């Protein structure tokens, strides 16, 4: 009998990928804006452009997404999320930070994203991204979120 994949989900939930974002990548609708945003982050890490385009609202969706091998996504932090109005609301939002590295440069993308639900599925609508450069010191906590010192984790060798 094949054992299920217990690889930790890339969104930082602490759950296995197959029980978390992997099921949305496989076609199950994400139940909340936060679940969709987490699965989209994981899709960026895993380079799943078809999933990213499918979950992007048609009114704001680009015609294609080019691969970006230079960007290595390292950490996701969800700061706030919710639905606007009542329980059956068709609009939602997520405020998050995503830490990434390009070569030796570290940065954080911070965004408040808008989501819309149509026909029982949530879609990413748009956001207001801001990118901030990081300059971690050798003895600073690693920006990847490991809890280790930068020099002993992702820092220069």
C-alpha positions in Angstrom: 0.0 0.0 0.0 1.4 3.4 -1.0 1.9 5.8 1.8 0.6 9.4 1.4 3.2 12.1 0.8 3.9 13.8 4.1 6.0 16.6 2.7 5.3 19.8 4.6 3.2 22.3 2.7 5.1 25.3 1.3 2.6 27.8 2.6 3.8 27.4 6.2 0.7 25.9 7.6 2.6 23.0 9.1 0.3 20.5 7.4 1.3 18.0 4.7 1.2 19.4 1.2 -1.4 16.7 0.1 -3.7 17.7 3.0 -3.2 21.4 2.5 -2.5 23.3 -0.8 -2.0 20.2 -2.8 -5.7 19.3 -2.8 -6.5 22.8 -4.3 -3.8 22.3 -6.9 -5.6 19.1 -7.8 -8.9 20.8 -8.4 -10.7 21.1 -5.1 -12.1 24.6 -4.6 -10.4 26.6 -1.8 -13.0 27.4 0.9 -11.7 30.8 1.9 -9.6 33.7 0.4 -6.8 32.8 2.7 -6.8 29.1 1.6 -6.7 30.3 -2.0 -3.9 32.8 -1.4 -1.8 30.1 0.5 -2.3 27.7 -2.4 -1.3 30.4 -4.9 1.9 31.1 -2.9 2.6 27.3 -3.0 1.9 27.3 -6.7 4.5 30.1 -7.2 7.1 28.0 -5.3 6.2 24.9 -7.2 6.1 26.8 -10.6 2.5 25.9 -11.4 1.5 28.7 -13.8 -1.7 26.9 -15.0 -3.0 26.9 -11.5 -2.1 30.5 -11.0 -3.9 31.5 -14.2 -7.0 29.4 -13.4 -7.4 30.9 -9.9 -6.9 34.5 -11.3 -10.2 36.4 -11.9 -10.8 36.7 -15.7 -11.3 40.4 -15.5 -7.7 41.0 -14.3 -5.9 37.8 -15.4 -2.8 38.2 -17.7 -2.8 36.1 -20.9 0.3 34.2 -19.6 2.9 34.0 -16.9 6.5 33.7 -17.7 8.7 31.4 -15.5 10.9 33.3 -13.1 13.8 31.0 -12.2 15.7 33.9 -10.5 13.1 34.2 -7.7 13.3 31.7 -4.9 10.3 32.0 -2.5 11.3 31.3 1.1 8.5 32.2 3.5 4.9 33.2 3.7 3.3 35.1 6.6 -0.4 35.8 6.6 -1.0 39.0 8.6 -4.8 39.3 8.3 -7.6 37.8 6.2 -11.3 37.9 6.0 -14.6 38.3 4.1 -16.3 41.6 3.6 -19.8 41.8 5.0 -21.9 38.9 6.0 -21.1 35.1 6.1 -22.2 34.5 2.5 -20.1 37.4 1.2 -18.7 37.1 -2.3 -15.7 39.3 -1.6 -12.6 38.7 0.6 -9.1 40.0 1.3 -5.7 38.7 2.6 -2.8 40.9 3.8 0.4 38.9 3.6 4.2 39.0 3.4 6.2 36.7 1.2 10.0 36.6 1.6 12.1 35.8 -1.4 15.7 35.7 -2.7 17.0 36.7 -6.1 20.7 35.7 -6.2 22.2 37.0 -3.0 19.5 39.7 -2.6 16.7 39.2 -0.1 13.4 41.0 -0.3 9.8 41.0 1.1 6.7 41.4 -1.0 3.9 42.8 1.1 0.4 42.9 -0.4 -3.2 43.4 0.5 -5.0 41.2 -2.0 -8.7 41.2 -3.1 -10.6 38.1 -3.9 -14.0 37.4 -5.4 -16.2 34.3 -5.2 -18.1 33.2 -8.3 -20.0 30.0 -8.9 -18.7 28.6 -5.6 -15.0 29.3 -6.3 -12.7 32.0 -5.0 -10.5 33.9 -7.4 -7.6 36.3 -6.9 -8.8 39.7 -8.2 -5.9 42.2 -7.5 -3.6 43.6 -4.9 -1.3 46.5 -4.0 2.1 45.0 -3.8 5.1 46.7 -2.2 8.6 45.2 -2.3 11.1 46.0 0.5 14.8 45.0 0.3 16.3 43.1 3.3 19.9 43.2 4.4 20.1 40.4 7.0 23.2 40.5 9.2 25.2 37.3 9.8 23.9 36.9 13.3 20.4 38.1 12.6 17.5 35.5 12.4 17.3 34.0 8.9 14.6 35.6 6.8 13.4 32.2 5.7 11.8 31.8 9.1 13.8 28.7 10.2 14.7 30.4 13.6 18.4 29.9 12.9 21.0 32.6 12.5 21.4 33.8 8.9 25.0 32.8 8.7 24.1 29.2 9.7 21.1 28.9 7.4 20.7 30.7 4.1 23.6 33.1 4.5 26.7 33.2 2.3 29.0 30.2 2.6 
